[in-house]
Amino acid sequence: MNENYNISSSPHIRDKVTSSNIMLMVLIALLPATIFGVYNFRHENAWLLVVVTTAVAVLAEYIYEKLMHKPITIGDFSAAVTGLLLALNLPPTLPLWMGALGSVFAIIIVKQLFGGLGQNFMNPALAARCFLLISFAGRMTYFVYDGVTGPTPLADMKAGEAVNTMNMLVGNTRGTIGETSVLAIMVGAMFLLLMGVIDLRIPGTYIVTFVIFIIIFGGYGFDAQYITAHLCGGGLMLGAWFMATDYVTSPITPRGQILYGVCMGLLTGLFRLFGGSAEGVSYAIIISNLLVPLIEKITLPKPFGKGGEK
C-alpha cells in the first residue's frame, strides 16, 4: 500500500474569498456615502480631498514597500480603503496637504511599521483622523454646509438646541464628508451584510449598547427624537458599520465581538454625554481596538479536554 500524504500546517481548508475581494466590496459599499458627500459638499470641492487622500494612501504604501524591498500590495485595495475612509472622516474644507499627511500617517506609521495588512493594532483611518484632530483641532472642527459655517447638529444638541433629525437622516447638514447621510451609509452596510462581508454582531451590539446608555444617562428617557439624533450624528453609523467591523482590529470570537461592541457603545456614550466633545466615536473604536487582545484572551474557547472540572 503505497500512498502519498501531503503534510502541511493549518489551515487545511481555505475560502476562495481573498483580501482583495473583501476590500473591493468595501470600496463598493462606500460609494453611496462617498457620492452623496461629494455632491453635498460640492461647493467646498470635497471630491478633491477624497481623490488626494485616497491617492496619497496608495502611493505611500507603494513607495514604502518599494524602498523596503517588500512585495507590492497595493493590489489588495486595503490602502485605497484606508485613504477613502479617512477622507470620509474629514471636514470638506480641510486643506489638501493635511489630508495627504493623514494618509501618510495611516499607511506608514499605523500600518506598515507594524508589519502591513493584518498586523496593525488599530484602525489606520481612525488613528490618522485622531492624529489630525490633535494636531490641527481648529481645521478639523471647522464645518460648512451650503456656504454657512457652524457647529455640527450633535454640538448644537449638546448645547441644548433643537436639531432637525430628518436632515440628519438624509444628510443635508454640516459634518464630515461621509458621515452626514445615514441613508447612504445604510445602503452600503446592507450590501456588505448581503455579501457576507460583515454580520450584525459587532454593529448591532455597539448600537444597542449605546442606545441603552443614552436612555439611562441622557436625561431624556426613551425619547425617539433624541435617540435618532444621536444615532444619525457624529459618524456613529459610519464607524459602527465600516470601521468597528474591520477584520484586523476586531475580535474573532463570537463572544469577544459582543463584548467589543459593548465596550464601544459604553465608551461612545461616556465621551458624548460626559466628555468635552459631542462626538466620541473615533476614540471609542480606537480604545476598543487596543482592548482586543485582552477581549480575545478572556473569550477564547478552551480546547476540548482542557480546563474542565475534574
C-alpha positions as CSV (number, residue, x, y, z in Angstrom):
1,M,0.0,0.0,0.0
2,N,1.9,3.0,-1.3
3,E,0.0,6.2,-0.7
4,N,1.5,9.7,-0.6
5,Y,0.1,12.0,2.1
6,N,0.5,15.8,1.9
7,I,1.6,17.1,5.3
8,S,1.1,20.8,5.9
9,S,0.3,23.2,8.6
10,S,-3.2,24.6,9.2
11,P,-5.5,25.9,7.8
12,H,-6.2,22.9,5.6
13,I,-9.4,24.3,4.1
14,R,-9.2,27.8,2.5
15,D,-12.0,30.0,1.4
16,K,-11.9,31.3,-2.2
17,V,-12.6,34.8,-0.9
18,T,-9.4,36.8,-0.8
19,S,-8.4,40.0,1.0
20,S,-8.6,41.9,-2.3
21,N,-12.2,40.7,-2.9
22,I,-13.2,41.8,0.5
23,M,-11.6,45.2,0.2
24,L,-13.1,45.7,-3.2
25,M,-16.6,45.0,-1.8
26,V,-15.9,47.5,1.0
27,L,-14.9,50.1,-1.6
28,I,-18.2,49.5,-3.5
29,A,-20.1,49.7,-0.3
30,L,-18.6,53.1,0.5
31,L,-19.6,54.5,-2.9
32,P,-23.1,55.7,-1.8
33,A,-21.8,57.7,1.1
34,T,-18.9,59.0,-1.0
35,I,-21.1,60.1,-3.9
36,F,-23.5,61.8,-1.6
37,G,-20.8,63.5,0.4
38,V,-19.1,64.8,-2.8
39,Y,-22.5,66.2,-4.0
40,N,-23.5,67.5,-0.6
41,F,-20.2,69.5,-0.2
42,R,-19.7,70.3,-3.9
43,H,-19.2,74.0,-3.1
44,E,-16.2,73.0,-0.9
45,N,-14.7,70.8,-3.6
46,A,-14.9,67.7,-1.4
47,W,-14.2,65.5,-4.3
48,L,-10.7,66.8,-4.5
49,L,-10.0,65.9,-0.9
50,V,-11.3,62.4,-1.5
51,V,-9.1,61.9,-4.5
52,V,-6.0,63.3,-2.9
53,T,-6.4,61.4,0.4
54,T,-7.1,58.1,-1.4
55,A,-4.3,58.5,-4.0
56,V,-1.7,59.5,-1.4
57,A,-2.6,56.5,0.8
58,V,-2.0,54.1,-2.2
59,L,1.2,56.0,-3.2
60,A,2.6,55.9,0.3
61,E,2.1,52.2,0.5
62,Y,3.8,51.7,-2.9
63,I,6.8,53.9,-2.1
64,Y,7.3,52.4,1.3
65,E,7.2,48.8,0.1
66,K,9.4,49.7,-2.9
67,L,12.1,51.3,-0.6
68,M,11.9,48.4,1.9
69,H,12.1,45.8,-0.9
70,K,8.9,44.3,0.2
71,P,6.2,42.7,-2.0
72,I,3.9,45.5,-3.5
73,T,0.5,45.0,-2.0
74,I,-1.5,48.0,-3.4
75,G,-3.4,45.5,-5.5
76,D,-5.3,44.2,-2.4
77,F,-7.1,47.6,-2.2
78,S,-6.5,47.9,1.5
79,A,-4.6,51.2,1.1
80,A,-7.4,52.6,-1.1
81,V,-10.0,51.6,1.6
82,T,-7.9,53.3,4.3
83,G,-7.5,56.5,2.2
84,L,-11.2,56.7,1.3
85,L,-12.3,56.0,4.9
86,L,-10.0,58.8,6.1
87,A,-11.4,61.2,3.6
88,L,-15.0,60.4,4.6
89,N,-14.0,61.2,8.2
90,L,-12.6,64.7,7.3
91,P,-14.4,68.0,7.1
92,P,-14.7,69.1,3.4
93,T,-12.8,72.3,4.0
94,L,-9.7,70.7,5.3
95,P,-6.5,71.7,3.3
96,L,-5.4,69.1,0.9
97,W,-1.9,68.8,2.5
98,M,-3.5,67.9,5.8
99,G,-5.5,65.1,4.2
100,A,-2.3,63.9,2.5
101,L,-0.4,64.0,5.8
102,G,-3.1,61.9,7.4
103,S,-2.9,59.3,4.7
104,V,0.9,59.0,5.1
105,F,0.5,58.7,8.9
106,A,-2.2,56.0,8.5
107,I,-0.2,53.9,6.0
108,I,3.3,54.3,7.2
109,I,3.1,54.8,11.0
110,V,0.0,52.8,11.8
111,K,0.0,50.1,9.2
112,Q,3.4,49.4,7.6
113,L,5.7,49.9,10.6
114,F,3.7,47.2,12.4
115,G,4.0,44.7,9.6
116,G,1.4,45.7,7.0
117,L,-2.1,44.4,6.4
118,G,-3.2,42.1,9.2
119,Q,-0.6,43.4,11.7
120,N,-1.8,46.9,12.6
121,F,-3.2,47.2,16.1
122,M,-5.8,49.9,15.4
123,N,-7.8,51.1,12.5
124,P,-5.4,53.2,10.4
125,A,-8.0,55.6,9.1
126,L,-9.3,56.4,12.6
127,A,-5.8,56.7,14.0
128,A,-5.0,59.2,11.3
129,R,-8.2,61.1,12.0
130,C,-7.3,61.4,15.7
131,F,-3.8,62.4,14.8
132,L,-5.1,65.2,12.6
133,L,-7.7,66.2,15.3
134,I,-5.0,66.5,17.9
135,S,-2.6,68.3,15.6
136,F,-5.0,70.6,13.8
137,A,-8.0,70.9,16.1
138,G,-9.2,74.2,14.6
139,R,-9.3,73.0,11.0
140,M,-10.7,69.5,11.9
141,T,-13.7,71.1,13.7
142,Y,-14.5,73.7,11.1
143,F,-17.7,72.7,9.3
144,V,-19.5,74.2,6.4
145,Y,-22.8,73.4,4.7
146,D,-24.2,75.3,1.8
147,G,-21.7,78.1,2.4
148,V,-22.7,78.6,6.0
149,T,-20.2,77.7,8.8
150,G,-21.3,76.5,12.2
151,P,-21.2,73.5,14.6
152,T,-22.5,70.0,13.8
153,P,-26.0,69.0,14.9
154,L,-24.6,67.0,17.8
155,A,-22.7,70.0,19.0
156,D,-26.0,72.0,18.8
157,M,-27.8,69.3,20.7
158,K,-25.1,69.2,23.4
159,A,-25.6,72.9,23.8
160,G,-29.3,72.4,24.4
161,E,-30.5,73.5,20.9
162,A,-33.1,71.7,18.8
163,V,-31.9,69.7,15.7
164,N,-33.7,68.5,12.6
165,T,-33.4,64.7,12.6
166,M,-34.8,64.4,9.1
167,N,-32.0,66.5,7.7
168,M,-29.5,64.4,9.7
169,L,-31.1,61.2,8.3
170,V,-30.9,62.4,4.7
171,G,-27.6,64.2,5.1
172,N,-28.5,67.9,4.5
173,T,-26.4,69.1,7.3
174,R,-22.9,70.0,8.5
175,G,-20.4,67.3,9.3
176,T,-17.6,65.3,7.7
177,I,-17.8,64.2,4.1
178,G,-19.1,60.7,4.7
179,E,-20.9,60.8,8.0
180,T,-23.9,63.1,7.2
181,S,-26.2,60.8,5.2
182,V,-27.3,57.8,7.3
183,L,-29.4,56.6,4.3
184,A,-26.4,56.4,2.1
185,I,-24.3,54.7,4.8
186,M,-27.0,52.1,5.3
187,V,-27.2,51.3,1.6
188,G,-23.6,50.3,1.7
189,A,-24.0,48.5,5.0
190,M,-26.8,46.4,3.6
191,F,-24.6,45.5,0.6
192,L,-21.9,44.2,3.0
193,L,-24.4,42.2,5.0
194,L,-25.9,40.6,1.9
195,M,-22.4,39.7,0.6
196,G,-21.5,38.2,3.9
197,V,-18.5,40.5,4.4
198,I,-19.8,41.6,7.9
199,D,-22.6,40.4,10.2
200,L,-24.8,42.1,12.7
201,R,-22.9,41.0,15.8
202,I,-20.5,43.9,16.2
203,P,-22.5,46.9,14.8
204,G,-25.7,45.6,16.4
205,T,-24.2,45.2,19.8
206,Y,-22.5,48.6,19.5
207,I,-25.7,50.5,18.5
208,V,-28.0,48.7,21.1
209,T,-25.5,49.3,23.9
210,F,-25.1,53.0,23.0
211,V,-28.9,53.4,22.8
212,I,-29.4,51.8,26.3
213,F,-26.7,54.1,27.7
214,I,-28.2,57.3,26.5
215,I,-31.7,56.2,27.6
216,I,-30.4,55.7,31.1
217,F,-27.9,58.6,31.3
218,G,-29.0,61.1,28.6
219,G,-31.7,62.8,30.8
220,Y,-34.5,62.4,28.2
221,G,-35.5,58.8,28.8
222,F,-36.9,56.9,25.9
223,D,-37.2,60.0,23.6
224,A,-37.3,58.8,20.0
225,Q,-36.1,62.1,18.5
226,Y,-33.2,62.4,20.9
227,I,-32.1,58.8,20.3
228,T,-32.5,59.2,16.5
229,A,-30.4,62.4,16.5
230,H,-27.6,60.6,18.4
231,L,-27.7,57.7,16.0
232,C,-27.7,59.9,12.9
233,G,-24.9,62.2,14.1
234,G,-21.2,62.1,14.9
235,G,-20.3,59.4,12.5
236,L,-21.7,56.6,14.6
237,M,-23.2,54.8,11.7
238,L,-20.1,55.1,9.6
239,G,-18.0,53.9,12.4
240,A,-20.3,51.1,13.5
241,W,-20.7,49.5,10.0
242,F,-17.4,50.3,8.3
243,M,-14.7,50.7,10.9
244,A,-15.7,48.8,14.0
245,T,-16.1,45.7,11.8
246,D,-12.5,45.8,10.5
247,Y,-11.3,42.2,10.4
248,V,-7.8,43.1,11.6
249,T,-8.6,45.2,14.6
250,S,-11.8,43.4,15.9
251,P,-12.1,40.1,17.9
252,I,-12.5,36.8,16.1
253,T,-14.5,35.0,18.8
254,P,-18.3,35.5,18.8
255,R,-18.4,36.3,22.5
256,G,-15.5,38.6,22.0
257,Q,-17.3,40.5,19.2
258,I,-20.2,41.1,21.5
259,L,-18.0,42.3,24.3
260,Y,-16.2,44.5,21.8
261,G,-19.5,46.1,20.7
262,V,-20.5,46.7,24.3
263,C,-17.2,48.4,25.0
264,M,-17.6,50.7,22.0
265,G,-21.2,51.6,23.0
266,L,-20.3,52.4,26.6
267,L,-17.2,54.5,25.6
268,T,-19.1,56.4,22.9
269,G,-21.9,57.2,25.4
270,L,-19.3,58.3,28.0
271,F,-17.5,60.6,25.6
272,R,-20.7,62.1,24.2
273,L,-22.6,62.7,27.4
274,F,-19.8,63.4,29.9
275,G,-16.8,64.4,27.8
276,G,-16.0,67.8,26.3
277,S,-16.7,66.7,22.7
278,A,-20.0,66.0,21.1
279,E,-18.6,63.1,19.0
280,G,-16.6,60.3,20.6
281,V,-16.9,57.5,18.0
282,S,-13.3,57.6,16.8
283,Y,-11.8,57.5,20.3
284,A,-14.2,54.8,21.4
285,I,-13.3,52.5,18.5
286,I,-9.5,53.1,18.8
287,I,-9.6,52.4,22.6
288,S,-11.6,49.2,21.9
289,N,-9.1,48.2,19.3
290,L,-6.4,48.3,22.0
291,L,-8.5,46.1,24.2
292,V,-9.0,43.4,21.5
293,P,-6.0,41.2,22.7
294,L,-7.5,41.1,26.2
295,I,-11.0,40.5,25.0
296,E,-9.9,37.6,22.9
297,K,-7.8,36.2,25.8
298,I,-10.9,36.0,28.1
299,T,-13.4,34.9,25.4
300,L,-11.2,32.3,23.6
301,P,-12.9,28.9,24.0
302,K,-10.9,26.2,25.8
303,P,-9.5,23.3,23.7
304,F,-11.5,20.1,24.1
305,G,-10.4,18.1,27.1
306,K,-8.7,21.0,28.8
307,G,-9.8,23.3,31.6
308,G,-12.8,21.2,32.6
309,E,-13.8,20.3,36.1
310,K,-12.2,17.1,37.5
